[in-house]
Amino acid sequence: MQSLQWEAFVDALAELPPKQRDVFVKHEMEGMSFEDIARESGEKINTLLSRKRYAVLALRKMLAPYQEDWRE
């Protein structure tokens, strides 16, 4: 089951716009702070926060059909 969850997550992540995916991966998966991402990318922190928010909302929507199965 865990393998299927990971596969669904990776597929959903691949569907995100590149800038949203990039900030999500760097913050959530690589553990970078928004300050470090801003420094590296040259983007404002608020821009990065917005991109991450949109990424999370999109991932929730894409993964919603799987949530009931994952609870069991």
C-alpha positions in Angstrom: 0.0 0.0 0.0 2.8 2.4 0.9 4.3 1.9 -2.6 1.0 2.8 -4.2 0.7 5.9 -2.1 4.2 7.0 -3.0 3.5 6.4 -6.7 0.3 8.4 -6.6 2.2 11.2 -4.8 5.0 11.3 -7.3 2.6 11.3 -10.2 0.7 14.2 -8.7 3.9 16.1 -7.9 4.9 15.7 -11.6 1.7 17.4 -12.6 2.4 20.6 -10.7 3.8 23.6 -12.5 7.6 23.6 -12.3 7.9 26.6 -10.0 5.3 25.2 -7.5 6.9 21.7 -7.6 10.4 23.2 -7.0 9.4 25.2 -3.9 7.4 22.2 -2.5 10.2 19.8 -3.0 12.9 22.1 -1.6 10.8 23.0 1.5 9.0 19.7 2.3 11.4 17.1 1.0 14.8 18.7 1.1 14.1 20.6 4.3 15.3 24.0 3.0 13.9 27.1 4.7 12.0 29.7 2.7 14.9 32.1 3.4 17.4 29.7 1.8 15.1 29.1 -1.2 14.6 32.8 -1.6 18.4 33.4 -1.5 19.0 30.6 -4.0 16.2 31.6 -6.4 16.2 35.3 -6.1 12.4 35.2 -5.5 10.6 37.0 -2.6 9.6 34.8 0.4 5.9 35.8 -0.1 6.1 34.5 -3.7 7.5 31.2 -2.5 4.9 30.9 0.2 2.2 31.5 -2.4 3.6 28.9 -4.7 3.9 26.3 -1.9 0.3 27.0 -0.9 -1.0 26.5 -4.4 1.1 23.3 -4.7 -0.4 21.9 -1.5 -3.9 22.8 -2.6 -3.4 21.1 -6.0 -1.8 18.0 -4.4 -4.7 17.7 -2.0 -7.2 17.9 -4.9 -5.3 15.4 -7.0 -4.8 13.0 -4.2 -8.4 13.3 -2.7 -9.7 10.2 -4.6 -7.1 8.1 -2.8 -7.7 9.3 0.7 -10.6 6.9 1.5 -8.5 3.9 0.4 -5.5 5.1 2.4 -7.5 5.4 5.6 -8.5 1.7 5.5 
